[in-house]
Amino acid sequence: MVIISMQSAYEFSNFDISISRDGSGRMAVSSSSDSLFEFSRRPPPVTYRRRLFRAFDSGTIALDWLTYLDVVEGPSGIIDGSAVRKGDKTPIVIVIPGLTSDSTAAYVKHRAFNMARQGWSVVVCNHRGLGGVSLTSDCCYNAGWTEDVRKIIDHIRCVS
């Protein structure tokens, strides 16, 4: 599982991630960057499959999934509504949008689409109160408080 935090969209231009294993079995992540102007194009047509995650304090976080099949076959190619199948070995990347962005932001759609097209299962973790989901607790998103991200990682590990 790889996490891409997009707290500053300008730091993350259109890049491809490749993962390889060295002789000891450790993963190595590398990327190649293109220019920021890649994001100036119209965002690709993206249809996410949304799953709502309920935090311990009743906060709601929208997890928007996009897979290779979603990109290649479109939403009509989806047999069931599940985001990922139990035991699926497809690598997962978690995209964390910038402070006030969500899965509908153009740069997030570009990132999700490009990663899914490369064979990744992508989940965009929308912050509390964003992505069309109401704020359901007295706790808002805070980039310094990582409990939500840790719980979501645990949740994704359990469902995949």
N, C-alpha and C positions, 0 to 999 in steps of 0.2 A: 504494500500500500504506500502511495506517495501522496503528500499533502502539498498543494500549491496555494500559498497565501498571496492574494492579490491586493494587499493593503495599499500599494501604490501602483496603479495601472501603468504608470510611465516606466516603472522598473521592469515590467514584464511585457516585452514585445512578443510578437508571434514566434514561438520557439518550439522545436521538436525535442521531446525527451526520449532518450534511449537508455535502456537499462541492460546491463550485462553483468555476468558473474565472473569474478577472477578465479584463479586456481584454488583459493581457499573457500570458495562458495559465497563470499561477501558480494553484496550488490553494489554496483557503481552506477551512479546517475550522471548522465551528461546531457548537455543541451546545446543547440545551435540557434543563435538569435537572428531574426530578420529585423527589419526596421519597424519602428512604431507605426509607420504609415500603413502597415497591413491592417490595422484596426480601423482605418478611415473608410474602408470599404463597407458596403452594406453587410450586416451580420447574416450568417447563413440561417436557413429555416431550421429551427430547432423545436422539437416537441418533446418536452421532458415528461417523465412519469413521476408524479409527486407522491411522496410518503411523508406524513407528519410524524415528528418525533416529539414525545412529551417528556420534558425534563422533570427532575425530582420536585421542583417548586411549581409545577403546573405550567411552566413556560412552554411555548410551542415553537418548534424549529422546523422549517420546511426543507426536506431533502429532495432535490430534483435530480433524477437519474437520467442518463443518456448512455446508450450502449452502441456498439458497432452495428448491430442489426437495426437499431433505430435510425442510424445515419444512412445505411445502405438500402434498407427496405422501407423506411418511413414508418409512421405509426400504424399503417394498415398491415405491416408485417409482424406486429406483436400478437402472439397467440394468447397470452394471458396478461394480467396487469402487474405481475410481479416485477420488481426492479431487477433483482438478481436471483438466480436459482441457488439453492443450498448446494454446496460442494463445487460450485463453478470456480474454475481456476483462472479465470480472466483477471488480469491485474486491475486494481481499482485505484483511481486517483480522486482525491477529495480536493475540490476547488473551493477556496474561501474567498468570497468577493471582498472588495474594498469596503471601507467603513460605512458608506451610505449606499452601496450597490447591492444588487441581488442577481438572481439567475437571468433576469431579462436584460441586463446591461450588455451592450454590444461586445465589449471586450471579453466578457465572461462567455457569451455565446460562441465567439470565435475560439476561445480556449477549449471549451467543452466539445465543440464540433471537431476540432482538429485532433484532440486526444482520442475521442471515440472513433474517428476515422482510422486512427493508427491501431485500433484493437483494444483500447482501454475501456473499462466501465467507468464512467465519470459520474460523480455525485457532487452537486453544488450544494453547499451547506449555507442556506440563507440565514442571516442573523435574525434574532428575535425581533418581531414586529415589522420585518421587511419581507418582500416577496409575496405580498398580498395576504399575509397571515397577520391577524390581529395580535397585539401584545396581550398575553394572557396571564402574566405575572407582574410583580413589581420590579423585576430584574430586567434591565436592558442589556444589550450587547456591550461588552467591554473587551477590547483586544488584549488587555493585560490579564484577564481572568479566563483561564483556559479550560475550566471545568466542562463547559458545553462541548468543546471540541473533543476532549478526552472521552466523554460519555458517548458521543456520536461514533468515534472510532471503535469503542467497545461494542456498540450496537451493530455497526457494519460487520465487524468480525463475527458476531453471533448469527447474523442473517445470511452471510455468504459462505 
